[in-house]
Amino acid sequence: MSCFSELYSHPDKYLEDHLVNTSKLIGKFIGEKDINLIDEDVLLKTASIIALCHDLGKSTGYFQKYLFAKYDEKRKLKSLSETHHSMLSAVICFFLVKNQIHYEGKRGALLPFIAYLAVKKHHGNLDDALNEAILEDEDISILKKQLESIDDEKFMILNKNLKEAGLSTDLNRNLIYDYIENINSELKHIKRNLRKLDRDTDFSNYMVTNFLFSLLIDSDKSEVVIGSNIERKTIRFSDVFVEKYKKLLLFKENKINTLREEAYHEVVNRDIDLDKRILSINLPTGLGKTLTTIAFAMKLRDRLYNENGAKYRVIYSLPFLSIIEQNAGIFENILKENGIDLETDFILKHHHLSDIRYTKDDVELETEQAKILIEGWNSEIIVTTFVQFFHTIISGRNKALRKFHRIANSIIILDEIQSIPFKYWLLVKEALKAIAYELNSYIIFVTATQPLIFKEEEIYSLVDKNKYFAKMDRVDIIPRLSSDITLEELGEMFDFDDGRSYLFILNTIKSAQQFYNILKEKKPDDEIIYMSTHVLPVERIERINKVKKGNARFAVTTQLVEAGVDIDFDVVVRDMAPLDSINQSAGRCNRNWGKKGEVYVVSLVDENGRKYSTYIYDKVLLNITRDILSKYDVINENEFLKIIEKYYYEVSNNLSSDEARELLKAIYKLKYDSEDGSPSITKFKLIEDGYYKVDAFIEINDEAKELWEKYIELKNIKNLFERRNIFNTFKADFYKYTISIPATTENMPPDIEGFKYVNYDNLSEYYDMETGFITKGINSIW
């Protein structure tokens, strides 16, 4: 650019610099991708116009005055509608896309509006598209006032610079005035098209909207904080990496390891058909699914690179925060063994408690830069939670959708997929199909209990599951459901002096605490491990490690050990639960095929005779499970596959998909939110909170005391942005001493700086060092 307009997007950045660099970044992100969602040329041109237009409204005199005003005046100016820039930018963008891009079909008619939405909402969340397809008279008046305030000479220079960058229209005051005059007429046509979407069953408009919105907000934020120089690594890896790592593990020759090796080689040596997009690795618990899946994903990634040079991300998603570190650690160990530096632009962990640290080329980036890169999934391997993943693909939230475009051209591993509630099966199926076939990605289900989200013929199985389930003979499930029993009666069921190890998995925190105390009276000289979500994370990790090392023969826990936690007991006792949960619990018994294990299923009741299971689980799921189990005295492990398939068949025939259908209708109509509470995309919530919770920080040791002091010192920092950045540097450690407690407990700790706080001197009033937070005055669940 020979000269600049002297218009600014940010105090230290020319407007044309920001717009052009955002356009370059969007082009770079699209250049990485090969998708079937929309014609590539149309996508690139549309995204370029969106990028070059998204902040044009900042050229108004109102915004320029606000940008350089002093603090007090700035606050006043920010509240003025005339200062806002997104609506004017969106109107210009609408007409440029409409006039320059001629895309056939139904989506072509909506494409200018989708671009309009992306620009109009790029600083907020997406809303009901129907409500966006109209501007009030007051809005039109504000747009005209904004237009009048633009310095023509500066805008002419800005337009010249944008034309050099690819904008093919001469923007001027008269043309933009015509746009403002005609926008409502155009939006009326759009509104008619949107109303027709009521009869639609097409995911594509939703995918295009999210994809373009994601590209814009990620490019916009990244350009401001990091600049346009964001490059991906080109390191290649394959299943050979896993083979090299496995040589370190020195597996013993026994039945379980022989089967693990057989399953591993069957999957890894499977011919890869690149047209098969929905894949599964369905194996019994303990058969090494994690290593097998990583090896296959690496092989698939390498094959895709060899075929067309495409660099596919690997997204490994799990349902539970507690096993993120464990599985990410396996990835890291494999990479380290193969000489790859564990920098964040190669592998990152992302969940709501993640460390905000990002390293690249041996340099740790500033916190805000790190945050942008982590939350945007700028890495080759991402290990994350189901909540992060599914609330990215089914969402209208700005923060969640930033990383949506990175799901394109990915190998997505969904571990323990049975954790998805039945009510969302249909929704998840349609969303994953769209990601696989429109965003050109691969989905791998990894589970011991594969739900019927897809029909068997719709999934390409990477392993002969029947062969492996038929060979399993590690445990028997023994239903004891003819009558309900109390916790005291459970304590009399077993001979605890028989030398065997026992794991009790109960349904509520209160029942687990009570049974722990019963067991302590019976075995006062034995160490008994207790775990629930009311025990601090730092303590839970320590206790799990004790169990792994064989230092505790007894454990009483809630369901948090069901999936992915690598612990092993001779006997598992499970309070009544849906069959898939029982099967996961059985995976904690005799994992390594020693003397045959036993898994007892009992039905526990509280002092009022109510089953604890009914506090937690859907009664239909419990009844289906009880009906199936009641037909057996003993179920051998080689029968598990047959009964779990029977269970899922009954579930799909007995539970309603109405909630998923309502959400799908909202998706087809681009109804991201609703003012009247009617079904909208924002209603999707993967995890329902059983009760209203608040966060409590528990000061149990010197490290916790130091972390609390660091947290309190933040209040001396006036700048909220700086305060947040500093907190992010120690957030992960801070939350090791934080638990969520019921908001209705009578012994509520004092509220200090946004957290309930229990200091060391008052610890005994609130926290039991064995069973965790002490609740008072609430019901028998907690």
C-alpha positions as a printed Julia matrix, in Angstrom:
782×3 Matrix{Float64}:
   0.0     0.0    0.0
   1.48    3.32  -1.05
  -0.44    5.29   1.59
  -2.91    4.62   4.36
  -6.35    6.03   4.96
  -5.56    7.22   8.49
  -8.63    5.24   9.58
  -7.94    2.77  12.38
  -9.38   -0.57  13.45
  -7.46   -0.54  16.73
  -5.42    2.23  18.35
  -2.19    0.95  16.83
  -3.48   -0.58  13.57
  -4.69    0.9   10.29
  -8.13   -0.35   9.29
  -6.99   -1.58   5.87
  -4.09   -3.45   7.47
  -6.46   -5.33   9.76
  -8.99   -6.09   7.01
  -6.38   -7.23   4.48
  -4.46   -9.32   7.0
  -7.69  -10.94   8.21
  -8.48  -11.77   4.58
  -5.01  -13.3    4.13
  -5.48  -15.4    7.26
  -8.92  -16.59   6.16
  -7.41  -17.54   2.79
  -4.66  -19.47   4.54
  -7.17  -21.36   6.71
  -9.28  -22.25   3.67
  -6.18  -23.25   1.71
  -5.48  -25.96   4.32
  -8.88  -27.53   3.71
 -10.48  -29.81   1.17
 -14.2   -29.96   1.89
 -17.42  -30.89   0.1
 -19.61  -28.33   1.83
 -19.57  -25.63  -0.85
 -17.73  -24.95  -4.1
 -14.13  -24.05  -3.22
 -14.01  -20.94  -5.42
 -17.32  -19.68  -4.01
 -16.13  -20.36  -0.46
 -12.88  -18.49  -0.97
 -14.53  -15.47  -2.63
 -17.3   -15.27  -0.02
 -14.88  -15.58   2.89
 -12.61  -12.94   1.35
 -15.48  -10.46   1.03
 -16.56  -11.19   4.61
 -13.01  -10.58   5.87
 -12.51   -7.37   3.88
 -15.9    -6.01   4.98
 -16.24   -7.17   8.58
 -14.93   -3.95  10.18
 -15.81   -1.4    7.48
 -18.22    0.17   9.95
 -15.18    1.27  11.96
 -14.57    3.91   9.31
 -17.35    6.1   10.75
 -16.5     9.3   12.56
 -18.31    7.92  15.6
 -16.05    4.9   15.91
 -12.84    6.8   15.16
 -13.72    9.29  17.9
 -14.47    6.45  20.35
 -11.21    4.67  19.52
  -9.03    7.58  20.63
 -11.21    9.03  23.4
 -10.1     9.21  27.01
 -11.4     6.58  29.42
 -14.49    8.4   30.8
 -15.6     9.67  27.4
 -14.94    6.26  25.88
 -17.44    4.63  28.24
 -20.15    7.09  27.17
 -19.4     6.72  23.47
 -19.4     2.91  23.68
 -23.06    2.92  24.73
 -24.12    4.91  21.62
 -25.63    2.83  18.8
 -23.84    5.06  16.3
 -20.48    3.84  17.65
 -21.27    0.19  16.88
 -19.74   -1.0   13.64
 -21.05   -4.49  12.83
 -24.44   -3.62  11.29
 -23.09   -1.19   8.69
 -20.32   -3.67   7.84
 -22.93   -6.45   7.46
 -25.13   -4.42   5.09
 -22.18   -3.68   2.8
 -21.09   -7.31   2.94
 -24.6    -8.54   2.02
 -24.68   -6.6   -1.24
 -21.11   -7.36  -2.23
 -21.71  -11.1   -1.87
 -25.08  -10.83  -3.64
 -23.67   -8.85  -6.56
 -20.33  -10.63  -6.96
 -21.07  -14.29  -6.21
 -23.61  -16.13  -8.3
 -24.15  -19.48  -6.67
 -26.89  -21.73  -7.95
 -29.59  -23.38  -5.86
 -31.34  -22.77  -2.59
 -28.14  -22.12  -0.65
 -27.06  -19.56  -3.24
 -30.1   -17.44  -2.38
 -29.17  -17.56   1.3
 -25.42  -17.06   0.89
 -25.48  -13.22   1.04
 -27.59  -13.46   4.2
 -25.24  -16.01   5.76
 -22.35  -13.6    5.07
 -24.46  -10.79   6.56
 -25.08  -12.86   9.71
 -21.39  -13.7   10.12
 -20.38  -10.04   9.98
 -23.29   -8.65  12.0
 -22.72  -11.11  14.87
 -18.93  -11.44  14.8
 -18.58   -9.84  18.23
 -21.46  -11.81  19.75
 -23.39  -15.06  19.56
 -25.61  -16.21  16.69
 -29.33  -15.71  17.25
 -32.59  -16.71  15.55
 -31.91  -16.07  11.84
 -35.56  -15.13  11.27
 -35.25  -12.25  13.74
 -32.12  -11.02  11.97
 -33.93  -10.72   8.63
 -35.38   -7.29   9.37
 -34.02   -3.88  10.34
 -36.16   -1.39  12.28
 -36.63    2.2   11.06
 -34.36    3.31  13.89
 -31.63    0.96  12.62
 -31.89    2.46   9.13
 -31.69    5.96  10.6
 -28.54    5.05  12.58
 -26.92    3.53   9.47
 -27.51    6.75   7.54
 -26.06    8.84  10.36
 -23.01    6.58  10.45
 -22.59    6.93   6.68
 -22.79   10.72   6.89
 -20.0    10.75   9.49
 -17.46    8.99   7.24
 -14.6    11.1    5.92
 -14.92   10.71   2.13
 -11.26   11.32   1.39
 -10.04    8.78   3.92
 -12.67    6.28   2.79
 -11.58    6.67  -0.85
  -8.0     5.72   0.15
  -9.34    2.8    2.2
 -11.4     1.59  -0.76
  -8.37    1.83  -3.08
  -6.29   -0.28  -0.68
  -9.05   -2.88  -0.33
  -9.43   -3.11  -4.12
  -5.73   -3.88  -4.36
  -6.39   -6.72  -1.9
  -9.19   -8.19  -4.0
 -12.38   -6.23  -3.3
 -13.88   -5.73  -6.76
 -16.4    -2.93  -6.08
 -15.81    0.8   -5.85
 -17.38    1.62  -2.5
 -18.54    5.19  -2.04
 -21.12    7.15  -0.08
 -23.83    6.99  -2.79
 -23.5     3.26  -3.33
 -23.6     2.48   0.4
 -26.61    4.79   0.76
 -28.42    2.69  -1.87
 -27.47   -0.44   0.06
 -29.01    0.99   3.23
 -32.17    2.04   1.38
 -32.62   -1.42  -0.18
 -31.52   -3.74   2.63
 -34.99   -4.3    4.12
 -36.45   -5.11   0.73
 -33.74   -7.75   0.28
 -34.22   -9.1    3.78
 -37.97   -9.58   3.14
 -37.1   -12.03   0.34
 -34.65  -13.75   2.69
 -37.31  -14.02   5.38
 -39.6   -15.86   2.96
 -36.79  -18.31   2.19
 -36.07  -18.8    5.88
 -39.71  -19.63   6.6
 -39.53  -22.36   3.96
 -36.76  -23.99   6.01
 -39.51  -25.27   8.35
 -39.99  -28.06   5.84
 -36.27  -28.66   5.37
 -34.14  -31.58   6.53
 -30.83  -30.23   5.33
 -27.84  -29.67   7.62
 -25.91  -27.76   4.96
 -27.1   -24.19   5.63
 -26.18  -24.64   9.28
 -22.76  -26.0    8.36
 -22.04  -23.17   5.9
 -23.13  -20.55   8.45
 -21.01  -22.01  11.23
 -18.05  -22.56   8.95
 -17.96  -18.99   7.6
 -18.68  -17.51  11.04
 -15.89  -19.63  12.53
 -13.4   -18.62   9.84
 -14.17  -14.93  10.4
 -14.04  -14.81  14.18
 -10.91  -16.98  14.36
  -9.1   -14.95  11.7
 -10.24  -11.65  13.24
  -9.13  -12.49  16.79
  -5.93  -14.2   15.68
  -4.9   -11.27  13.46
  -5.31   -8.78  16.31
  -3.46  -10.8   18.96
  -0.93  -12.81  16.95
  -0.8   -11.35  13.44
  -1.26  -13.09  10.12
   1.86  -15.27  10.37
   0.26  -18.5   11.62
   1.77  -21.61  10.04
   1.04  -25.28  10.66
   3.71  -27.87  11.33
   4.44  -30.4    8.62
   5.73  -33.23  10.83
   4.44  -36.6    9.69
   3.78  -39.63  11.83
   2.42  -43.14  11.36
   1.61  -46.35  13.23
   5.35  -47.08  13.31
   5.52  -44.47  16.1
   3.26  -46.64  18.26
   5.2   -49.8   17.42
   8.39  -48.15  18.62
   6.7   -47.0   21.85
   5.17  -50.43  22.52
   8.64  -52.01  22.61
   9.3   -50.05  25.81
   6.26  -51.47  27.61
   7.56  -55.05  27.88
   4.17  -56.79  27.94
   4.14  -60.19  29.66
   3.09  -63.19  27.63
  -0.39  -64.07  28.87
  -3.92  -64.48  27.52
  -4.97  -60.85  27.75
  -1.82  -59.51  26.13
  -2.05  -62.08  23.34
  -5.58  -60.89  22.58
  -4.52  -57.23  22.82
  -1.81  -57.85  20.24
  -4.19  -59.76  17.99
  -6.75  -56.92  18.09
  -4.02  -54.3   17.6
  -2.67  -55.93  14.47
  -6.14  -56.64  13.06
  -7.0   -52.93  13.27
  -3.66  -51.52  12.16
  -3.31  -53.93   9.24
  -6.85  -53.34   8.03
  -6.98  -52.05   4.46
  -8.07  -48.43   4.63
 -10.98  -47.51   2.38
 -10.91  -43.7    2.31
 -14.57  -43.62   1.28
 -15.58  -45.13   4.64
 -16.05  -42.16   6.98
 -17.81  -43.6   10.06
 -15.56  -46.24  11.66
 -15.6   -48.21  14.88
 -13.25  -50.07  17.19
 -15.62  -52.09  19.37
 -13.62  -54.27  21.79
 -14.06  -55.55  25.34
 -12.68  -53.38  28.15
  -8.98  -53.83  28.85
  -8.05  -54.86  25.29
  -5.82  -51.85  24.67
  -8.24  -49.73  22.64
  -6.33  -46.48  23.28
  -3.0   -47.58  21.75
  -4.77  -49.41  18.95
  -6.86  -46.36  18.07
  -3.89  -43.98  18.15
  -1.92  -46.3   15.85
  -4.8   -46.52  13.37
  -5.37  -42.74  13.43
  -1.68  -42.14  12.75
  -1.71  -44.62   9.87
  -4.84  -43.04   8.4
  -3.35  -39.55   8.69
  -0.18  -40.7    6.93
  -2.21  -42.36   4.14
  -4.23  -39.15   3.6
  -1.01  -37.14   3.4
   0.47  -39.57   0.88
  -2.69  -39.49  -1.27
  -3.15  -35.72  -1.6
  -0.76  -33.91   0.74
  -3.6   -33.13   3.17
  -2.62  -32.54   6.8
  -5.44  -33.96   8.89
  -5.75  -33.0   12.54
  -6.35  -35.74  15.09
  -9.05  -34.78  17.59
  -9.26  -37.24  20.49
 -12.39  -36.6   22.54
 -13.4   -38.26  25.81
 -16.41  -37.85  28.09
 -14.58  -37.32  31.36
 -12.12  -34.68  32.46
 -10.53  -37.22  34.82
  -9.05  -39.28  31.94
  -7.93  -36.41  29.68
  -4.47  -36.29  31.3
  -4.12  -40.08  31.16
  -4.86  -40.37  27.43
  -2.98  -37.21  26.49
  -0.03  -38.69  28.4
  -0.06  -41.76  26.12
   0.08  -39.52  23.05
   2.92  -37.52  24.59
   4.93  -40.62  25.48
   4.58  -41.96  21.93
   5.76  -38.66  20.46
   8.66  -38.3   22.9
   9.87  -41.81  22.15
   9.95  -40.83  18.48
  11.99  -37.68  19.09
   9.2   -35.12  18.69
   9.21  -32.07  20.96
   5.97  -31.74  22.88
   5.22  -28.21  21.8
   1.65  -27.02  21.89
   1.42  -26.39  18.16
   1.84  -30.15  17.82
  -0.24  -31.49  20.72
  -2.56  -29.64  23.08
  -5.07  -30.5   25.79
  -8.18  -28.36  25.84
 -10.88  -28.27  28.49
 -12.26  -25.59  30.8
  -9.46  -26.15  33.34
  -6.59  -26.31  30.84
  -3.29  -24.59  31.47
  -3.1   -21.46  29.31
   0.42  -22.14  28.09
   1.39  -22.46  24.44
   4.93  -23.19  23.24
   6.18  -22.91  19.68
   9.77  -23.17  18.46
  10.96  -23.42  22.1
   9.28  -20.1   22.95
   6.42  -19.76  25.44
   3.95  -17.23  24.09
   2.26  -14.43  26.01
  -0.88  -15.53  27.85
  -3.37  -13.82  25.54
  -1.62  -15.23  22.48
  -1.6   -18.67  24.12
  -5.31  -18.4   24.89
  -6.17  -17.5   21.3
  -4.16  -20.43  19.91
  -5.42  -22.99  22.43
  -9.09  -22.03  22.2
  -8.75  -22.02  18.4
  -7.28  -25.57  18.4
  -4.11  -24.51  16.59
  -2.41  -27.88  16.87
  -2.02  -31.18  15.03
  -3.31  -33.34  17.9
  -6.06  -32.07  20.19
  -7.13  -34.03  23.27
 -10.4   -32.65  24.57
 -13.72  -33.42  26.24
 -17.07  -34.36  24.75
 -18.43  -31.09  26.13
 -15.85  -29.06  24.18
 -16.34  -31.11  21.01
 -20.12  -31.43  20.87
 -20.71  -27.87  22.1
 -18.55  -26.74  19.17
 -20.56  -28.56  16.52
 -23.98  -27.83  18.09
 -23.77  -24.23  19.22
 -24.33  -20.6   18.39
 -21.81  -19.28  20.89
 -18.96  -17.17  19.57
 -16.32  -18.69  21.81
 -17.33  -22.27  20.97
 -17.68  -21.72  17.22
 -14.22  -20.17  16.81
 -12.71  -23.62  16.43
 -15.56  -25.07  14.33
 -13.63  -24.74  11.04
 -10.78  -26.84  12.49
 -13.07  -29.86  12.62
 -12.87  -29.95   8.81
 -10.29  -32.47   7.53
  -9.91  -34.13  10.91
  -9.69  -37.65  12.23
 -12.11  -37.49  15.17
 -11.82  -40.18  17.82
 -14.87  -40.42  20.1
 -13.82  -42.58  23.03
 -16.56  -44.08  25.26
 -19.27  -42.89  22.86
 -21.9   -44.71  24.94
 -21.77  -41.72  27.31
 -23.93  -39.71  24.89
 -27.5   -39.6   26.32
 -30.06  -41.46  24.22
 -32.16  -38.32  23.74
 -29.35  -36.9   21.57
 -28.55  -39.98  19.46
 -30.47  -38.8   16.4
 -29.01  -35.28  16.65
 -25.46  -36.58  17.06
 -25.91  -38.96  14.13
 -26.96  -36.17  11.74
 -24.23  -33.81  12.98
 -21.49  -36.43  12.61
 -22.68  -37.4    9.12
 -22.46  -33.75   8.07
 -18.96  -33.43   9.54
 -17.8   -36.65   7.89
 -19.21  -36.07   4.42
 -19.43  -32.27   4.09
 -16.35  -31.3    6.1
 -14.41  -34.3    4.75
 -13.52  -35.82   8.12
 -13.34  -39.29   9.65
 -15.19  -40.39  12.79
 -13.89  -43.32  14.87
 -16.13  -44.68  17.64
 -14.12  -46.4   20.37
 -16.09  -48.36  22.94
 -16.8   -51.66  24.63
 -20.55  -50.94  24.45
 -21.4   -49.39  21.11
 -24.81  -47.67  21.14
 -27.12  -47.77  18.12
 -26.45  -44.15  17.11
 -25.73  -45.55  13.64
 -27.09  -48.81  12.28
 -24.5   -51.56  12.0
 -24.46  -51.34   8.19
 -23.73  -47.59   8.39
 -20.46  -48.13  10.28
 -17.26  -49.67   8.98
 -15.95  -51.9   11.75
 -12.17  -52.06  12.01
 -12.23  -55.22  14.09
 -14.27  -58.43  14.35
 -15.86  -57.65  17.71
 -17.67  -60.99  17.98
 -14.39  -62.9   17.91
 -12.95  -60.98  20.89
 -16.08  -60.9   23.03
 -16.5   -64.65  22.51
 -13.0   -65.29  23.9
 -13.51  -63.22  27.06
 -13.75  -65.16  30.32
 -12.37  -62.8   32.96
 -15.51  -62.0   34.93
 -19.04  -63.07  35.71
 -21.84  -60.58  36.29
 -23.98  -61.83  39.14
 -27.35  -60.01  39.42
 -28.79  -59.86  42.97
 -31.97  -57.98  42.15
 -34.76  -60.19  43.51
 -35.04  -57.82  46.48
 -33.78  -54.39  47.44
 -31.22  -54.13  50.23
 -29.92  -51.46  52.58
 -26.31  -50.31  52.9
 -26.05  -52.23  56.18
 -27.21  -55.42  54.46
 -24.66  -54.85  51.7
 -21.97  -54.8   54.4
 -23.03  -58.32  55.44
 -22.99  -59.83  51.93
 -19.29  -60.64  51.69
 -16.49  -62.27  53.62
 -14.0   -59.41  53.62
 -11.31  -61.68  55.07
 -11.14  -63.83  51.94
  -8.02  -62.01  50.67
  -9.75  -60.59  47.61
  -9.85  -56.88  46.68
 -13.24  -55.14  46.55
 -14.5   -52.09  44.66
 -17.94  -50.7   45.55
 -19.44  -48.3   42.99
 -22.46  -46.49  44.42
 -24.88  -44.04  42.85
 -24.87  -41.07  45.23
 -22.26  -39.27  47.28
 -24.26  -39.72  50.48
 -24.66  -43.49  50.03
 -20.94  -43.82  49.21
 -20.01  -41.87  52.37
 -22.33  -43.97  54.53
 -21.08  -47.27  53.14
 -17.47  -46.13  53.51
 -18.12  -45.63  57.23
 -19.81  -49.06  57.48
 -16.82  -50.72  55.8
 -14.37  -48.85  58.04
 -16.04  -50.31  61.11
 -15.74  -53.79  59.67
 -12.13  -53.4   58.48
 -10.56  -50.84  60.82
  -7.01  -52.03  60.13
  -7.24  -51.88  56.32
  -6.76  -48.82  54.18
 -10.01  -48.09  52.34
  -9.94  -45.66  49.44
 -12.91  -43.31  49.1
 -13.59  -41.21  46.01
 -16.34  -38.87  44.87
 -16.61  -35.45  43.26
 -16.72  -33.95  46.77
 -13.08  -35.01  47.24
 -10.57  -32.52  45.84
  -9.1   -33.45  42.42
  -5.56  -33.39  43.85
  -6.63  -36.0   46.43
  -8.5   -38.14  43.9
  -5.41  -38.44  41.69
  -3.32  -39.5   44.68
  -5.89  -42.13  45.69
  -6.19  -43.58  42.19
  -2.41  -43.95  42.11
  -2.52  -45.82  45.43
  -5.04  -48.26  44.0
  -2.95  -48.74  40.84
   0.08  -49.59  42.98
  -1.96  -52.18  44.91
  -1.74  -50.28  48.21
  -5.45  -50.53  48.99
  -7.6   -53.67  49.01
 -10.91  -51.82  49.37
 -12.38  -48.83  47.54
 -15.75  -47.12  47.78
 -16.52  -44.67  44.99
 -19.23  -43.05  42.94
 -19.48  -43.57  39.18
 -16.39  -41.44  38.43
 -14.22  -44.59  38.06
 -16.5   -46.31  35.56
 -14.76  -45.44  32.32
 -11.12  -45.02  31.41
  -9.66  -45.2   34.92
  -7.14  -48.04  34.82
  -7.77  -49.75  38.17
  -8.23  -53.46  38.86
 -10.13  -55.36  41.57
 -11.07  -59.0   42.18
 -14.67  -58.15  43.06
 -16.75  -55.19  41.88
 -20.1   -54.41  43.48
 -22.3   -52.03  41.48
 -25.5   -50.39  42.69
 -28.23  -50.71  40.06
 -27.61  -48.64  36.92
 -28.26  -48.76  33.16
 -26.61  -51.77  31.55
 -23.91  -49.82  29.71
 -22.75  -48.34  33.04
 -22.72  -51.8   34.63
 -20.61  -53.08  31.75
 -18.15  -50.2   32.22
 -17.96  -51.01  35.94
 -17.18  -54.62  35.05
 -14.14  -53.28  33.21
 -12.59  -52.46  36.61
 -12.64  -56.17  37.54
  -9.85  -58.65  36.68
  -8.66  -56.48  33.78
  -5.51  -58.52  33.35
  -7.1   -61.98  33.44
  -6.02  -63.44  36.74
  -8.33  -65.56  38.85
 -11.9   -65.1   37.59
 -13.52  -61.93  38.87
 -17.06  -61.32  40.08
 -19.28  -58.31  39.42
 -22.34  -58.14  41.68
 -25.28  -55.92  40.74
 -27.46  -54.97  43.71
 -30.39  -52.63  44.24
 -29.74  -50.35  47.21
 -32.42  -48.34  48.99
 -32.17  -45.41  51.41
 -33.79  -45.12  54.84
 -37.1   -44.18  53.18
 -37.1   -47.24  50.94
 -36.33  -45.29  47.77
 -33.83  -46.81  45.36
 -30.66  -44.71  45.09
 -30.59  -45.5   41.35
 -33.83  -43.54  40.8
 -32.18  -40.34  42.04
 -29.69  -40.52  39.19
 -30.96  -42.5   36.2
 -33.91  -42.61  33.84
 -36.49  -45.13  35.09
 -37.04  -46.54  31.59
 -33.31  -47.39  31.31
 -33.36  -48.98  34.76
 -36.44  -51.06  33.94
 -34.94  -52.3   30.66
 -31.75  -53.26  32.49
 -33.62  -55.02  35.29
 -35.76  -56.97  32.8
 -32.66  -58.2   30.95
 -30.59  -59.05  34.04
 -33.46  -60.79  35.85
 -33.37  -63.55  33.25
 -29.88  -64.62  34.43
 -28.36  -66.0   37.6
 -24.86  -65.49  36.2
 -23.71  -63.77  33.02
 -20.33  -64.81  31.68
 -18.21  -62.15  30.01
 -18.49  -63.83  26.62
 -22.25  -63.08  26.74
 -21.81  -59.34  27.38
 -21.97  -58.34  23.72
 -25.25  -60.18  23.19
 -26.98  -58.61  26.19
 -25.66  -55.07  25.56
 -26.95  -55.24  21.97
 -30.32  -56.41  23.32
 -30.26  -53.47  25.77
 -29.6   -50.85  23.08
 -32.29  -52.36  20.86
 -34.81  -52.01  23.71
 -33.61  -48.48  24.51
 -34.1   -47.33  20.92
 -37.61  -48.83  20.92
 -38.71  -47.42  24.26
 -37.25  -43.93  24.56
 -38.35  -40.84  22.67
 -36.2   -38.92  20.18
 -38.47  -35.86  20.37
 -35.84  -33.63  21.95
 -33.32  -34.45  19.21
 -35.97  -33.82  16.53
 -36.79  -30.41  18.02
 -33.12  -29.47  18.02
 -32.72  -30.69  14.44
 -35.64  -28.47  13.38
 -33.9   -25.53  15.04
 -30.7   -26.38  13.14
 -32.51  -26.61   9.79
 -34.14  -23.19  10.48
 -30.89  -21.59  11.76
 -32.68  -20.9   15.03
 -29.65  -20.54  17.28
 -31.58  -18.91  20.14
 -35.14  -17.98  20.97
 -36.71  -15.15  22.96
 -39.83  -17.13  23.89
 -38.1   -20.25  25.22
 -39.12  -22.37  22.2
 -36.67  -25.06  21.04
 -33.41  -23.58  19.78
 -29.83  -24.71  19.31
 -28.81  -23.14  22.65
 -31.07  -25.67  24.41
 -28.55  -28.41  23.64
 -26.76  -29.38  26.82
 -24.67  -32.54  26.8
 -24.44  -32.75  30.59
 -27.44  -31.88  32.73
 -26.55  -30.58  36.18
 -28.37  -32.63  38.8
 -28.38  -29.7   41.19
 -27.29  -26.1   41.3
 -23.63  -25.95  42.3
 -21.11  -23.38  43.4
 -17.32  -23.63  43.36
 -15.49  -23.9   46.67
 -11.74  -23.57  47.16
 -10.44  -25.81  49.96
  -7.17  -24.84  51.59
  -5.85  -28.22  52.72
  -2.07  -27.67  52.53
   0.7   -25.14  51.94
   0.44  -25.33  48.16
  -3.27  -24.52  48.35
  -2.5   -21.62  50.71
   0.05  -20.17  48.28
  -2.36  -20.5   45.34
  -5.12  -18.74  47.28
  -2.78  -15.9   48.17
  -1.85  -15.49  44.5
  -5.54  -15.44  43.62
  -6.34  -12.77  46.25
  -3.45  -10.61  45.08
  -5.18  -10.32  41.69
  -7.75   -7.9   43.13
  -4.98   -5.27  43.31
  -4.73   -5.32  39.52
  -7.3    -2.89  38.13
  -7.07   -4.03  34.52
  -9.51   -6.94  34.14
  -7.73   -8.19  31.0
  -4.36   -8.35  32.79
  -5.94   -9.94  35.87
  -7.47  -12.71  33.78
  -4.2   -13.36  31.97
  -2.29  -13.76  35.23
  -4.95  -16.1   36.66
  -4.71  -18.24  33.53
  -1.04  -18.95  34.32
  -1.94  -20.84  37.5
  -5.6   -21.74  36.86
  -4.96  -25.47  36.33
  -3.19  -25.8   39.71
  -5.8   -23.62  41.42
  -8.65  -25.89  40.32
  -6.95  -28.95  41.79
  -8.13  -27.54  45.11
 -11.6   -26.58  43.94
 -14.79  -28.66  44.07
 -18.4   -27.99  43.13
 -20.76  -28.16  46.11
 -24.58  -28.01  46.37
 -25.83  -24.43  46.56
 -28.4   -25.51  49.19
 -25.99  -26.85  51.82
 -26.55  -25.18  55.19
 -22.84  -24.96  55.98
 -21.98  -22.7   53.06
 -18.41  -21.33  53.22
 -17.99  -17.54  53.02
 -17.87  -15.94  49.58
 -14.52  -14.29  48.84
 -13.7   -12.85  45.42
 -16.09  -15.13  43.53
 -15.32  -18.42  45.3
 -16.61  -20.06  48.43
 -13.48  -20.25  50.54
 -12.51  -22.74  53.26
  -9.29  -21.74  54.98
  -7.04  -24.19  56.74
  -8.02  -23.08  60.26
 -11.7   -23.84  59.6
 -11.12  -26.98  57.54
 -12.84  -29.4   59.93
 -16.12  -27.47  59.75
 -16.43  -28.0   56.0
 -14.14  -30.73  54.78
 -13.49  -34.28  55.92
 -10.02  -35.42  54.86
 -11.42  -38.88  54.05
 -14.85  -38.27  52.5
 -14.55  -34.7   51.24
 -16.94  -31.78  51.6
 -19.4   -32.06  54.48
 -22.93  -31.2   53.37
 -25.61  -30.34  55.92
 -29.36  -30.01  55.78
 -29.92  -31.43  52.28
 -31.4   -34.64  50.91
 -29.98  -38.14  50.76
 -28.35  -37.73  47.34
 -25.55  -35.39  48.41
